[in-house]
Amino acid sequence: MKIIYLSIFLIGTNLYAQDTIVYKGILRNTFLIETIELYSDSTFKWTNEYDLSWSEYGKYKIAENKLILDHYIFSVYPETMSLKDSIATLEKPTQTRILEIENNRIYPMSDKGKRITKMKDPYFRRKWGWLFGNRFEYKITREK
């Protein structure tokens, strides 16, 4: 009986599994800030986990070592169509983010094209934080 359950599980995961790459943005090695899910049909879901948990949807493309996220849909998309079809009905993105890929990490880029490795967060204050600007290490790593 266990062999039957195991075979059903393995067949089901192979047939219905979607190739999804998940990146998680973490502040101070403990606080989950954002999640980026890249789907195989070149669409993505970006979720802000830190502030009221809302999502944005769009298309992505990878050029050299850059990940370009074009945000199209905010919050929810129509469930009568697939995500790719819903995005196809819109003409231009509401926002474009450029991230740099290196190994299993991605780095947000500033307007000047430099990596952002520290994030200023007013919610976590330190004794001498006013002197250093309350900046904390910020990592976006690939989930396994």
C-alpha positions as a printed NumPy array, in Angstrom:
array([[  0.   ,   0.   ,   0.   ],
       [  2.878,   2.368,   0.79 ],
       [  4.37 ,   1.702,  -2.626],
       [  1.125,   2.778,  -4.303],
       [  1.023,   6.048,  -2.329],
       [  4.663,   6.708,  -3.067],
       [  4.238,   6.092,  -6.794],
       [  1.146,   8.344,  -6.952],
       [  3.062,  11.076,  -5.153],
       [  6.102,  10.833,  -7.442],
       [  4.024,  10.735, -10.626],
       [  1.917,  13.673,  -9.431],
       [  4.9  ,  15.846,  -8.579],
       [  6.552,  15.116, -11.923],
       [  3.436,  15.818, -13.983],
       [  2.042,  18.843, -12.182],
       [  5.148,  20.535, -10.804],
       [  5.93 ,  23.947, -12.191],
       [  9.506,  25.141, -12.586],
       [  9.46 ,  28.04 , -10.159],
       [ 12.497,  29.902,  -8.874],
       [ 11.923,  31.605,  -5.523],
       [ 14.056,  34.421,  -4.102],
       [ 13.589,  35.716,  -0.553],
       [ 14.685,  39.169,   0.616],
       [ 15.778,  39.152,   4.257],
       [ 16.74 ,  42.087,   6.489],
       [ 19.131,  41.528,   9.417],
       [ 19.195,  37.765,   8.688],
       [ 15.814,  37.361,  10.442],
       [ 13.033,  39.5  ,   8.938],
       [ 11.453,  38.401,   5.658],
       [ 10.809,  41.524,   3.585],
       [  9.89 ,  40.274,   0.102],
       [  9.473,  37.147,  -2.015],
       [ 10.025,  36.963,  -5.77 ],
       [  8.666,  33.904,  -7.611],
       [  9.862,  33.492, -11.213],
       [  7.689,  31.155, -13.297],
       [  8.76 ,  29.25 , -16.407],
       [  6.433,  31.245, -18.704],
       [  8.484,  34.433, -17.972],
       [  5.949,  35.836, -15.502],
       [  6.62 ,  36.606, -11.856],
       [  4.886,  37.322,  -8.565],
       [  6.515,  39.806,  -6.196],
       [  5.111,  39.745,  -2.663],
       [  5.806,  42.332,   0.01 ],
       [  5.807,  40.148,   3.129],
       [  6.718,  42.879,   5.571],
       [  4.016,  45.508,   5.17 ],
       [  0.469,  44.099,   4.978],
       [  1.386,  41.276,   2.554],
       [  0.339,  42.347,  -0.937],
       [  1.538,  41.173,  -4.343],
       [  2.377,  42.542,  -7.771],
       [  2.509,  40.541, -10.997],
       [  4.364,  41.027, -14.244],
       [  6.883,  39.779, -16.795],
       [ 10.577,  39.246, -16.329],
       [ 13.535,  38.802, -18.63 ],
       [ 17.156,  37.948, -18.   ],
       [ 19.781,  39.764, -20.04 ],
       [ 23.417,  38.931, -19.265],
       [ 23.555,  39.153, -15.462],
       [ 20.528,  41.458, -15.064],
       [ 17.032,  40.44 , -14.009],
       [ 14.5  ,  42.952, -15.337],
       [ 11.083,  42.923, -13.648],
       [  8.245,  44.772, -15.417],
       [  5.343,  45.171, -12.973],
       [  1.903,  45.183, -14.626],
       [ -0.794,  44.103, -12.139],
       [ -1.119,  45.313,  -8.564],
       [ -2.709,  43.195,  -5.803],
       [ -4.929,  40.701,  -7.689],
       [ -5.341,  39.592, -11.273],
       [ -8.52 ,  38.223, -12.936],
       [ -8.882,  34.526, -12.174],
       [-10.795,  33.864, -15.399],
       [ -7.536,  34.183, -17.39 ],
       [ -4.01 ,  32.973, -16.805],
       [ -1.448,  35.428, -15.497],
       [  0.317,  35.628, -18.859],
       [ -2.98 ,  36.365, -20.684],
       [ -3.941,  38.999, -18.103],
       [ -0.634,  40.793, -18.585],
       [ -0.979,  40.619, -22.389],
       [ -4.108,  42.808, -22.202],
       [ -2.118,  45.688, -20.652],
       [  0.004,  47.986, -22.773],
       [  2.795,  49.239, -20.528],
       [  4.239,  48.354, -17.123],
       [  3.561,  50.461, -14.045],
       [  7.102,  50.01 , -12.735],
       [ 10.382,  48.453, -13.861],
       [ 12.987,  47.105, -11.433],
       [ 16.476,  46.01 , -12.412],
       [ 18.323,  43.484, -10.259],
       [ 21.82 ,  42.069, -10.704],
       [ 22.252,  38.285, -10.549],
       [ 25.373,  36.717,  -9.044],
       [ 25.415,  32.999,  -8.136],
       [ 22.406,  32.349,  -5.829],
       [ 21.882,  35.997,  -4.912],
       [ 20.327,  38.979,  -6.605],
       [ 21.079,  42.572,  -5.739],
       [ 18.725,  45.561,  -6.095],
       [ 20.259,  48.337,  -8.167],
       [ 20.167,  52.041,  -7.341],
       [ 19.265,  54.716,  -9.891],
       [ 22.995,  55.18 , -10.524],
       [ 23.472,  51.459, -11.285],
       [ 25.179,  50.461,  -8.025],
       [ 24.292,  47.478,  -5.84 ],
       [ 22.221,  48.096,  -2.73 ],
       [ 23.524,  45.876,   0.078],
       [ 22.202,  47.836,   3.061],
       [ 18.662,  49.043,   3.667],
       [ 17.562,  51.877,   5.906],
       [ 14.685,  50.799,   8.117],
       [ 13.128,  53.219,  10.63 ],
       [ 11.359,  50.417,  12.548],
       [ 14.559,  48.885,  13.914],
       [ 16.471,  51.482,  15.852],
       [ 19.831,  51.065,  17.54 ],
       [ 21.49 ,  53.117,  20.257],
       [ 23.966,  54.749,  17.861],
       [ 21.808,  54.263,  14.751],
       [ 21.32 ,  57.991,  14.243],
       [ 25.046,  58.247,  13.584],
       [ 25.149,  55.403,  11.04 ],
       [ 21.721,  56.006,   9.477],
       [ 19.931,  52.89 ,  10.865],
       [ 21.143,  50.79 ,   7.914],
       [ 21.004,  47.002,   8.046],
       [ 22.367,  44.284,   5.781],
       [ 19.809,  43.241,   3.155],
       [ 20.084,  39.937,   1.231],
       [ 17.966,  38.455,  -1.554],
       [ 18.884,  34.79 ,  -1.84 ],
       [ 17.539,  31.899,  -3.878],
       [ 15.324,  29.44 ,  -2.012],
       [ 16.21 ,  25.781,  -2.463]])
